[in-house]
């Protein structure tokens, strides 16, 4: 996907069949660091620091401010994933 395409489409709704054969759906939304860093860090801390033992001091860097961020939200709008480009 090109940057132009992503900017024109701020969210994407996805449905898939999970490992139990149930239909899951989630939404991916483009967000910015200044207004959503708390949500992004909540997910990243859980995944990288707690689960993968990444040192906390290297999890956030100078690129977060300038990067394009995405958050995946479940059907109840709970954050379940992030991505940074």
Buried (B, 14 or more C-beta within 10 A) or exposed (E): EEEEEBEEEEEBEEEEEEEEEEEBEBBBBBBEBEEBBEBBBEBBBEBBBEEEEBEEEEBBEEEBEEBBBBBBBEEEEEBBBBEEE
